[in-house]
Amino acid sequence: MEAFLKLSSQSRGRDRMLRTTQYACTLLKYLLQNNSTQKELLKKLHNLESNMSTGRKLFRLGNMVDSIGGVQKALQLPNPEVRLLLVASCLVRTLYIICDNLLWARSIRVINSINKEKWSLLATQFYFISLIMGLVRDIYELYQAMKQDARGQQLQKKIGQHISEGPDVACVGVFRLEHFLILLYHSLKKNPPLLLDSVKNVCDLFIPMDRLGIYKTNSGVVGMCGLASSLFGILTMLKPSLRLSP
């Protein structure tokens, strides 16, 4: 109950709960679509999914202010690479929210002059770009962590021990691959927020890629990825230590 109250007291937490419900409905619809005896349930799931999507648009009306605030915070970061990536990501996300707000205004017939399909596609493109920016930032952070770990004496000993146990396969190519995988494993193990953020961004990426036709999947994959990403987002809100910062 305490966790629910903590989530429901924040606009982002409410969005996460609605998003979890929305993609859970998407996944259930896919699993039940060939069951002819569940037509009534499928209809209810479709309506619930649509209502969750509309509700999320309403909650996102004020998110543009948060995005602008995120730009101001990112500009103060000392690392120029991270600063550039976060500023660009926040600006693109602001454009996405603007498109999303206009689509919401059209859905309640406040604005009728905009082309729904065109603006929906534009919003998806901005969302896709913001996710790419997030993934690039994750890769950069991972590269820095791996570079730092590569200097560690303890890890070098483990690599040397691993090679000495199997000298017959310690050729140059295999060594480099094994060295990279060991570094990757230890870097992610030591940095759970980075691992969680990377997996979350990869899951989210399947949603716009499917809509844009970059990588077509099906509603089951979209529902599963959206549900997993939403649960990861809720986890980072309940345990701020798992949130990648800044």
C-alpha positions as CSV (number, residue, x, y, z in Angstrom):
1,M,0.0,0.0,0.0
2,E,2.9,2.4,0.8
3,A,4.4,1.7,-2.6
4,F,1.1,2.4,-4.3
5,L,0.7,5.7,-2.4
6,K,4.2,6.7,-3.3
7,L,3.6,6.1,-7.0
8,S,0.1,7.7,-7.1
9,S,1.4,10.9,-5.4
10,Q,3.6,11.6,-8.4
11,S,2.5,12.4,-12.0
12,R,5.3,10.2,-13.4
13,G,4.2,7.4,-11.0
14,R,0.6,7.6,-12.2
15,D,1.8,7.6,-15.8
16,R,3.8,4.4,-15.1
17,M,0.9,2.6,-13.5
18,L,-1.4,3.5,-16.5
19,R,1.4,2.5,-18.9
20,T,1.8,-0.8,-17.2
21,T,-2.0,-1.5,-17.4
22,Q,-2.1,-0.3,-21.1
23,Y,0.7,-2.7,-22.3
24,A,-0.6,-5.5,-20.1
25,C,-3.9,-5.2,-22.0
26,T,-2.0,-5.2,-25.3
27,L,-0.2,-8.4,-24.4
28,L,-3.4,-10.1,-23.1
29,K,-5.2,-9.1,-26.3
30,Y,-2.5,-10.8,-28.4
31,L,-2.6,-14.0,-26.3
32,L,-6.4,-14.2,-26.5
33,Q,-6.9,-13.0,-30.1
34,N,-7.4,-16.6,-31.4
35,N,-9.8,-17.6,-28.7
36,S,-13.3,-17.3,-30.1
37,T,-14.9,-17.7,-26.6
38,Q,-13.2,-14.5,-25.3
39,K,-14.7,-11.9,-27.6
40,E,-16.3,-10.0,-24.8
41,L,-13.2,-10.0,-22.8
42,L,-11.2,-8.8,-25.8
43,K,-13.5,-5.9,-26.3
44,K,-13.2,-4.9,-22.6
45,L,-9.4,-5.1,-22.9
46,H,-9.4,-2.9,-26.0
47,N,-11.5,-0.3,-24.3
48,L,-9.3,-0.4,-21.2
49,E,-6.2,0.0,-23.3
50,S,-7.7,2.9,-25.1
51,N,-8.7,4.6,-21.8
52,M,-5.3,4.1,-20.3
53,S,-3.7,5.7,-23.4
54,T,-6.0,8.7,-23.2
55,G,-5.4,9.0,-19.5
56,R,-1.6,9.0,-20.0
57,K,-1.9,11.9,-22.6
58,L,-3.8,13.9,-20.0
59,F,-1.1,13.3,-17.3
60,R,1.6,14.3,-19.8
61,L,0.2,17.8,-20.3
62,G,2.5,19.3,-17.8
63,N,5.6,17.3,-18.7
64,M,6.9,19.9,-21.1
65,V,7.8,22.1,-18.1
66,D,9.7,19.1,-16.6
67,S,11.6,18.6,-19.9
68,I,12.6,22.2,-20.0
69,G,13.8,21.9,-16.4
70,G,15.7,18.8,-17.4
71,V,17.5,20.9,-20.1
72,Q,18.5,23.5,-17.5
73,K,19.9,20.8,-15.1
74,A,21.7,19.0,-18.0
75,L,23.5,22.3,-18.9
76,Q,25.1,22.3,-15.5
77,L,26.8,18.9,-15.9
78,P,30.6,18.9,-16.0
79,N,31.0,16.1,-18.5
80,P,30.6,17.7,-22.0
81,E,29.6,14.4,-23.7
82,V,26.9,13.5,-21.2
83,R,25.7,17.2,-21.1
84,L,25.3,17.2,-24.9
85,L,23.4,13.9,-25.0
86,L,21.1,14.8,-22.2
87,V,20.3,18.3,-23.5
88,A,19.6,16.9,-27.0
89,S,17.4,14.1,-25.5
90,C,15.4,16.6,-23.4
91,L,14.9,18.9,-26.3
92,V,13.7,16.1,-28.6
93,R,11.4,14.8,-25.8
94,T,9.9,18.3,-25.5
95,L,9.0,18.2,-29.2
96,Y,7.5,14.7,-28.6
97,I,5.4,16.1,-25.7
98,I,4.2,19.0,-27.9
99,C,3.0,16.7,-30.6
100,D,1.4,14.4,-28.0
101,N,-0.5,17.4,-26.4
102,L,-1.7,18.5,-29.8
103,L,-3.0,15.0,-30.5
104,W,-4.8,15.0,-27.1
105,A,-6.4,18.4,-28.0
106,R,-7.6,16.9,-31.3
107,S,-9.1,13.9,-29.5
108,I,-11.3,16.1,-27.4
109,R,-12.1,18.3,-30.4
110,V,-10.4,21.4,-29.2
111,I,-8.3,21.4,-32.3
112,N,-9.8,19.9,-35.5
113,S,-7.4,21.3,-38.1
114,I,-4.4,19.0,-37.5
115,N,-3.8,15.8,-39.4
116,K,-3.9,13.0,-36.8
117,E,-1.9,10.5,-38.8
118,K,0.8,13.0,-39.7
119,W,1.2,14.3,-36.1
120,S,1.1,10.8,-34.6
121,L,3.9,9.7,-37.0
122,L,5.9,12.8,-36.1
123,A,5.4,12.2,-32.3
124,T,6.6,8.6,-32.8
125,Q,9.7,9.8,-34.7
126,F,10.6,12.2,-31.9
127,Y,10.1,9.4,-29.3
128,F,12.3,7.1,-31.3
129,I,15.1,9.7,-31.5
130,S,14.9,10.4,-27.7
131,L,15.3,6.7,-27.0
132,I,18.3,6.5,-29.4
133,M,19.9,9.4,-27.5
134,G,19.3,7.5,-24.2
135,L,20.9,4.4,-25.6
136,V,23.9,6.3,-26.8
137,R,24.3,7.8,-23.4
138,D,24.1,4.3,-21.9
139,I,26.7,3.0,-24.3
140,Y,29.0,6.0,-23.4
141,E,28.6,5.4,-19.7
142,L,29.3,1.7,-20.2
143,Y,32.4,2.5,-22.2
144,Q,33.7,4.7,-19.4
145,A,33.0,2.0,-16.8
146,M,34.7,-0.7,-18.9
147,K,37.7,1.6,-19.5
148,Q,38.0,2.2,-15.7
149,D,37.6,-1.5,-14.9
150,A,40.2,-2.5,-17.5
151,R,42.8,-0.7,-15.3
152,G,41.8,-2.7,-12.2
153,Q,44.5,-5.1,-11.0
154,Q,41.9,-7.6,-9.6
155,L,40.1,-7.9,-13.0
156,Q,43.5,-8.3,-14.8
157,K,44.3,-11.2,-12.5
158,K,40.9,-12.8,-13.3
159,I,41.5,-12.5,-17.0
160,G,45.0,-13.9,-16.7
161,Q,43.7,-16.8,-14.6
162,H,41.0,-17.5,-17.2
163,I,43.6,-17.6,-20.0
164,S,46.0,-19.8,-18.1
165,E,43.2,-22.3,-17.5
166,G,42.6,-22.7,-21.2
167,P,45.9,-21.8,-23.1
168,D,44.8,-23.8,-26.1
169,V,42.1,-21.3,-27.1
170,A,44.0,-18.1,-26.0
171,C,44.6,-16.9,-29.5
172,V,44.4,-13.2,-30.2
173,G,40.9,-13.1,-31.5
174,V,39.4,-15.3,-28.8
175,F,41.4,-13.4,-26.1
176,R,40.0,-10.1,-27.2
177,L,36.4,-11.4,-27.2
178,E,36.8,-13.0,-23.8
179,H,38.5,-9.9,-22.4
180,F,35.6,-7.8,-23.7
181,L,32.9,-10.1,-22.3
182,I,34.6,-10.2,-18.9
183,L,34.9,-6.5,-18.8
184,L,31.2,-6.1,-19.9
185,Y,30.0,-8.5,-17.3
186,H,31.9,-6.9,-14.4
187,S,31.0,-3.3,-15.5
188,L,27.3,-4.1,-15.6
189,K,27.4,-6.1,-12.4
190,K,29.0,-3.1,-10.6
191,N,26.5,-0.7,-12.0
192,P,22.9,-2.0,-11.7
193,P,21.3,1.5,-12.6
194,L,23.2,1.4,-15.9
195,L,22.1,-2.2,-16.7
196,L,18.5,-1.4,-15.8
197,D,18.4,1.8,-17.9
198,S,20.0,0.0,-20.9
199,V,17.5,-2.9,-20.8
200,K,14.6,-0.4,-20.3
201,N,15.6,1.7,-23.3
202,V,16.1,-1.4,-25.5
203,C,12.6,-2.7,-24.5
204,D,11.1,0.8,-25.3
205,L,12.9,0.9,-28.7
206,F,10.8,-1.9,-30.1
207,I,7.6,0.2,-29.7
208,P,8.4,3.1,-32.1
209,M,10.4,0.8,-34.4
210,D,7.2,-1.3,-35.0
211,R,5.1,1.8,-35.6
212,L,7.6,3.3,-37.9
213,G,8.1,0.1,-39.9
214,I,11.8,0.0,-39.1
215,Y,11.5,-3.4,-37.4
216,K,8.0,-4.9,-37.7
217,T,7.1,-7.3,-34.9
218,N,3.5,-7.9,-33.5
219,S,1.3,-6.6,-30.7
220,G,2.6,-9.4,-28.5
221,V,6.2,-8.2,-28.6
222,V,5.1,-4.6,-28.3
223,G,3.0,-5.5,-25.3
224,M,5.7,-7.6,-23.6
225,C,8.4,-4.9,-24.2
226,G,6.1,-2.1,-23.0
227,L,5.1,-4.0,-19.9
228,A,8.7,-4.9,-19.0
229,S,9.8,-1.3,-19.5
230,S,7.0,0.0,-17.4
231,L,7.8,-2.3,-14.6
232,F,11.5,-1.3,-14.7
233,G,10.4,2.3,-14.6
234,I,8.2,1.6,-11.5
235,L,11.2,-0.2,-9.9
236,T,13.4,2.8,-10.3
237,M,10.8,5.1,-8.8
238,L,10.4,2.8,-5.7
239,K,14.1,2.4,-5.4
240,P,15.8,5.7,-6.5
241,S,19.3,4.0,-6.0
242,L,18.5,2.0,-9.1
243,R,17.9,5.2,-11.2
244,L,20.7,6.2,-13.5
245,S,21.9,9.7,-12.6
246,P,22.2,12.4,-13.6
